[in-house]
């Protein structure tokens, strides 16, 4: 049989415009909100709807920030950060060493 050519990086994410495909939802949703909301509320500067420059500035800012985050942080950093913030696990954390209450059967530190 003739060996077929294979792509070695088949499981790696694809970059489009310098941003990985999993990050586009974090870029396009704020951009769409910044573009649509000024039209909904009727915000204009003279004859220019505020959504046009605000949408463009939001897109450029989020694109630049995600390019920076991907270069400086590990994969999935933002997703895990948002997930941890929404979970609220801090109230379920285990006590730190000085927060333990000493039980009646536990003796203080003394030499034996």
Secondary structure, DSSP 8 states (H G I E B T S, - for coil): -------TTTTS--EETTEEGGGHHHHHHHHHHHHHHHHHHT-EETTEEHHHHHHHHHHHHHHHHHHHHHHHS-TTHHHHHHHHHHHTGGGG----GGG----TT---S---
